C-alpha cells in the first residue's frame, strides 16, 4: 500500500484506523492469506501474525481516510480479501497469535481508488520547487525562473521527509517551522489564474542533495559507493540501502535528455527538484523546458517506467546522478534515495558540473511521485 506525497497520494490507512480504535492488544497490517476463520497478517512492524476470527467478532468496513466508526459498515468475514488493510484488536496468545475481538477493515480496492484520485489531484493542482524564503505564513518557492507564493493557513497539512528513511511513505507529520530555505517542497492547493500563488492544502518538504559524477569506489556487500562529485570535485560517500531506487537510463534516452540539457534553458523555465546549493534544473516545474515536455515528459517521470537495478550492476568509473537524503545531526552519512546510471551524455552536456537536470526524490518508485511532471511524490 502506498502513499502518494509520493506525491501527494498518501496511504493514511494506518493512521486513520489507529485513530478509529482505542489502544489495546492490536495489530495493523495487510492481509496476506485467509484460511477458514484464520487470517495471516503482515504487520506494519514487519512481522507476520496469525489472527483467529470467531463467530460474533465485529468486522467494520471503514472508508479510506475516515476515523469515524459511526460511518463504518458491518460486514462478515467473507468480505475480507487478501491485500486488504486491517486493524485487529483482541487478545494476544503466548505464541504471538491474536484472537480477534474486533476488526476494522479498509478494502484495498477502495484505497487504490482514493490513491488514484489523489494522484490525479496532485498532478492537476500540485506545484513545487526549492524554498527561497519564508515570511510569516507565506513561503516563496523558486521553480526555475518562476517564483511561486505559497500561502498557508491553520488548515494546511504539513508532512516532512526525515533523514532516517528514504521511503516517502515514512514522511511524518510536520510543521511550517521545519521548512527552511534550500528545502525541496511540493504543494497541493488552489492556484491563482497565473499560477503565481497557491493556497496550500497540503505541503510535503524535505532536505535533499543532488549529486552527479563518476563512481570512485563501490562496495555492494557493504552497501556504499564513493562518488567523485562534479560540482565540488570531492569524493562523497553515499550509503545505498534496500529502499534506495537504482535505475539505468537507456543510451538513446540519455542522448535525448542530453540534447535537451543543452537547449533547455533557451526553451524556458527550470526544474522543481534542484540540489541543495546547485542551480535549478532546466525546464518547467517537472524538470524540463516546454520543448522537452512536448517531446516526452520530464526525466523523473520517464525514470518511473524503467526497471530497477541491483547495486552490483554498477562498476567503478560509471557516471551516475544521485538524490540523497541530508544527513541527520547524529550522522554525517548521506543515504541514496534514487541513483541513476547511464547518464554520461547528460553530464557531458553540462561539463562544469552544474547539471541542467536533476532528479526529484518524489518521482521514483519506493519514494517517488505519481507519474506526471507536477505530481508530488508517493511510492507507487
ABEGO torsion letter per residue (X at the ends): XBBBXOBABBBAAAAAAAAABBBBBBBBEBBABBBEABBBBBBAAGBBBBBBBBBGBBBBBBBBGBABAAABBBBBAAABBBGBBBBBBEBBBAAGBBBBABBBBBBAAAAAAAAAAAAAAAAAABBEEBBABBBEABBBBBBEABBBBBBBBAABBBBBBBAABABAAABBBBBAAABBBGBBBBBBEBBBAAGABBBBABBBBBBBBBBBEBBABBBAAAGBBBBBBAAAGBBBBBBBBAABBBBBBBAAAAAAAAAAAAAAAAAEEBBABBBBGBBBBBEBAAGBBAAAAAAGEBAAAAAAABBBBBAAABBBGBBBBBBBBBBBAABABBBBABBBBGAAAAAAABAAGBBABBBBAAABBGGBBBBEAABBBBBX
